[in-house]
């Protein structure tokens, strides 16, 4: 009789444990990182979607074929990241990026381009995007770029650092600078902070714009002042104007 009693309780206990375990798994499942893919060519959007969705925890939640459509989607669904083509009809990527930053400051932006240009890289910084990537490098660099942006970092095409290094060597050779950022020891993040501060943003406002703490901005600011030998905030502003980071 005792054996029968014990046997009858085993399935009941097992089912209860299984249900509890299943509920626990559902409760702890992380929210996917939602990405909006924007490009005027359907085949490119499909390729990007396929590439991105190989990553665990990443979901391409929507697509758009131009900047205006992208803006509508962002207003409604507030994705975590917009992967945005630079050249599109209706509204180009840089204009779309500015508009997206206005309506959804927490949404990050990664710009894709067919062509490499340091001027584009500077404009990407100015419009508040988190990075700039060549379409030809998407197969090898896009996933890395997305992971970097997800961690709150910037990502610029590997070709940019190589070109800046070449320009730095060239500028040291002839005493001139080929690009506003060539020859400066600032990192892309420090350049972004200089730009925000020179535009008149407070430490708190700059922190909000970059999604970091005020203390982080203060630390970067002190490091920049020391690194560049700035004696006052006016020196920082003059530097930003001279390097075309802000309008005079």
C-alpha positions as CSV (number, residue, x, y, z in Angstrom):
1,X,0.0,0.0,0.0
2,X,2.9,2.3,0.9
3,X,4.6,1.7,-2.5
4,X,1.4,2.5,-4.4
5,X,1.0,5.8,-2.4
6,X,4.6,6.8,-3.2
7,X,4.1,6.0,-6.9
8,X,1.0,8.1,-7.2
9,X,2.8,11.2,-5.8
10,X,5.7,11.1,-8.2
11,X,4.0,12.3,-11.4
12,X,2.2,15.1,-9.5
13,X,5.5,16.4,-8.0
14,X,7.3,16.2,-11.4
15,X,4.5,18.1,-13.2
16,X,4.5,20.9,-10.6
17,X,8.3,21.3,-10.8
18,X,8.2,21.3,-14.6
19,X,5.5,24.0,-14.7
20,X,7.4,26.1,-12.1
21,X,10.6,25.8,-14.1
22,X,8.9,26.7,-17.3
23,X,7.4,29.8,-15.8
24,X,10.8,30.8,-14.4
25,X,12.4,30.6,-17.8
26,X,9.7,32.8,-19.3
27,X,10.0,35.4,-16.6
28,X,13.8,35.7,-17.0
29,X,13.9,35.7,-20.8
30,X,15.7,39.0,-21.8
31,X,14.0,41.5,-24.0
32,X,15.3,41.4,-27.5
33,X,17.4,44.3,-28.9
34,X,15.1,45.7,-31.5
35,X,16.5,47.1,-34.8
36,X,14.9,49.0,-37.6
37,X,16.6,48.5,-41.0
38,X,16.3,51.4,-43.5
39,X,17.3,51.1,-47.1
40,X,15.6,51.9,-50.4
41,X,16.6,48.5,-51.9
42,X,14.6,45.5,-50.6
43,X,17.4,43.1,-51.4
44,X,19.8,45.1,-49.1
45,X,17.2,45.2,-46.3
46,X,16.8,41.4,-46.6
47,X,20.5,40.8,-46.5
48,X,21.0,43.0,-43.4
49,X,18.0,41.3,-41.7
50,X,19.5,37.9,-42.4
51,X,22.9,38.9,-41.1
52,X,21.5,40.6,-37.9
53,X,19.1,37.8,-37.0
54,X,22.0,35.3,-36.7
55,X,22.7,37.0,-33.4
56,X,21.1,35.8,-30.2
57,X,18.9,38.5,-28.5
58,X,18.7,40.6,-31.7
59,X,15.4,41.2,-33.5
60,X,14.9,43.1,-36.7
61,X,11.5,44.5,-35.6
62,X,10.7,46.6,-38.7
63,X,12.0,47.8,-42.1
64,X,11.6,51.1,-44.0
65,X,12.5,52.1,-47.5
66,X,13.2,55.8,-46.9
67,X,13.9,58.4,-44.1
68,X,10.3,59.5,-43.8
69,X,9.0,56.0,-43.4
70,X,11.8,55.4,-40.9
71,X,10.7,58.4,-38.9
72,X,7.1,57.2,-38.7
73,X,8.2,53.7,-37.5
74,X,10.5,55.3,-34.9
75,X,7.7,57.5,-33.5
76,X,5.5,54.5,-33.1
77,X,7.8,51.7,-31.9
78,X,11.0,53.4,-30.5
79,X,13.5,50.7,-31.6
80,X,16.8,50.4,-29.8
81,X,18.8,50.9,-33.0
82,X,18.2,52.2,-36.5
83,X,20.6,50.9,-39.2
84,X,20.2,53.7,-41.7
85,X,21.3,54.0,-45.4
86,X,23.0,57.3,-46.2
87,X,21.6,57.9,-49.7
88,X,17.9,57.5,-50.0
89,X,15.0,59.2,-51.8
90,X,12.6,61.5,-49.8
91,X,15.0,62.1,-46.9
92,X,18.7,61.2,-46.8
93,X,20.3,59.3,-43.9
94,X,21.9,62.3,-42.2
95,X,18.7,64.3,-42.2
96,X,16.7,61.3,-41.1
97,X,19.3,60.7,-38.3
98,X,18.8,64.3,-37.0
99,X,15.0,63.9,-37.1
100,X,15.1,60.5,-35.3
101,X,17.3,61.9,-32.6
102,X,14.8,64.7,-32.0
103,X,11.8,62.3,-31.6
104,X,13.6,59.4,-29.9
105,X,16.8,60.5,-28.2
106,X,17.3,57.0,-26.7
107,X,17.3,55.3,-30.1
108,X,20.8,54.8,-31.4
109,X,21.7,55.2,-35.1
110,X,24.3,53.4,-37.3
111,X,24.7,54.8,-40.8
112,X,25.6,52.7,-43.8
113,X,27.2,54.1,-46.9
114,X,28.4,52.9,-50.3
115,X,31.3,55.4,-50.2
116,X,34.0,56.3,-47.7
117,X,34.5,59.9,-46.8
118,X,36.0,61.6,-43.8
119,X,33.5,64.5,-44.3
120,X,30.7,61.9,-43.9
121,X,32.3,60.6,-40.8
122,X,32.4,64.2,-39.3
123,X,28.7,64.7,-40.3
124,X,27.8,61.4,-38.7
125,X,29.2,62.7,-35.4
126,X,27.4,66.0,-35.9
127,X,24.0,64.5,-36.5
128,X,24.2,62.3,-33.3
129,X,24.6,58.9,-35.0
130,X,26.7,56.3,-33.1
131,X,28.7,55.0,-36.0
132,X,29.4,54.8,-39.7
133,X,30.0,51.7,-41.7
134,X,30.7,50.9,-45.4
135,X,28.1,48.6,-47.0
136,X,31.0,46.7,-48.6
137,X,32.2,45.8,-45.1
138,X,28.8,45.0,-43.6
139,X,29.4,41.2,-43.9
140,X,32.5,41.4,-41.7
141,X,31.8,44.5,-39.5
142,X,28.1,45.0,-39.0
143,X,27.6,42.5,-36.2
144,X,30.6,44.0,-34.4
145,X,29.3,47.5,-34.9
146,X,25.9,46.6,-33.5
147,X,27.4,44.9,-30.4
148,X,29.6,48.0,-29.8
149,X,26.7,50.4,-30.1
150,X,24.6,48.2,-27.8
151,X,27.3,48.6,-25.2
152,X,27.1,52.4,-25.6
153,X,30.3,52.7,-27.7
154,X,30.9,54.2,-31.1
155,X,31.9,52.3,-34.3
156,X,33.5,53.7,-37.3
157,X,34.5,51.8,-40.4
158,X,38.0,50.4,-40.1
159,X,39.0,52.3,-43.1
160,X,38.6,55.6,-41.2
161,X,41.3,54.9,-38.7
162,X,43.7,53.8,-41.4
163,X,43.1,57.0,-43.4
164,X,43.4,59.2,-40.4
165,X,46.7,57.6,-39.6
166,X,47.9,58.3,-43.2
167,X,46.8,61.9,-42.9
168,X,48.5,62.3,-39.6
169,X,51.8,61.1,-41.1
170,X,51.2,63.4,-44.1
171,X,50.4,66.4,-42.0
172,X,53.6,65.9,-39.9
173,X,55.6,65.7,-43.1
174,X,54.4,69.0,-44.7
175,X,53.2,70.9,-41.6
176,X,49.5,71.0,-42.7
177,X,46.4,69.1,-41.7
178,X,44.4,67.4,-44.3
179,X,41.3,66.9,-42.1
180,X,40.0,68.6,-39.0
181,X,40.5,65.5,-36.9
182,X,43.9,64.4,-38.3
183,X,46.8,64.8,-35.9
184,X,44.6,65.2,-32.8
185,X,45.0,62.6,-30.1
186,X,41.3,62.6,-29.2
187,X,39.2,59.5,-29.5
188,X,35.9,59.6,-31.4
189,X,34.0,59.7,-28.1
190,X,36.2,62.6,-26.9
191,X,35.5,64.5,-30.1
192,X,31.8,64.0,-29.6
193,X,32.1,65.4,-26.0
194,X,34.1,68.4,-27.2
195,X,31.5,69.1,-29.8
196,X,28.6,68.9,-27.3
197,X,30.4,71.1,-24.7
198,X,31.5,73.6,-27.3
199,X,27.9,73.9,-28.5
200,X,27.0,75.1,-25.0
201,X,25.7,71.9,-23.5
202,X,26.2,71.4,-19.8
203,X,27.9,68.3,-18.4
204,X,24.4,67.0,-17.5
205,X,23.0,67.7,-21.0
206,X,26.0,66.1,-22.7
207,X,25.6,63.1,-20.4
208,X,21.9,62.7,-21.4
209,X,22.7,63.1,-25.1
210,X,25.3,60.3,-24.9
211,X,23.5,58.1,-22.4
212,X,26.2,58.2,-19.8
213,X,26.6,59.6,-16.3
214,X,27.4,63.2,-15.6
215,X,30.5,62.0,-13.7
216,X,31.7,60.2,-16.9
217,X,31.4,63.4,-18.9
218,X,33.3,65.3,-16.1
219,X,36.1,62.7,-16.2
220,X,36.3,62.9,-20.0
221,X,36.3,66.7,-19.9
222,X,39.2,66.8,-17.4
223,X,41.1,64.2,-19.5
224,X,40.6,66.2,-22.7
225,X,41.7,69.5,-21.0
226,X,44.9,67.8,-19.8
227,X,45.6,65.9,-23.0
228,X,45.1,69.0,-25.2
229,X,46.9,71.4,-22.8
230,X,43.8,73.6,-22.6
231,X,44.1,76.2,-19.9
232,X,40.4,77.2,-20.0
233,X,37.1,76.2,-21.4
234,X,37.5,79.0,-24.0
235,X,40.5,77.1,-25.4
236,X,38.3,74.0,-25.9
237,X,35.7,76.1,-27.7
238,X,38.3,77.7,-30.0
239,X,39.7,74.3,-30.8
240,X,36.2,73.0,-31.7
241,X,35.7,75.9,-34.0
242,X,39.1,75.6,-35.6
243,X,38.5,71.9,-36.3
244,X,35.0,72.6,-37.7
245,X,33.3,70.5,-35.0
246,X,30.9,73.4,-34.4
247,X,29.9,76.5,-36.3
248,X,31.7,79.7,-35.2
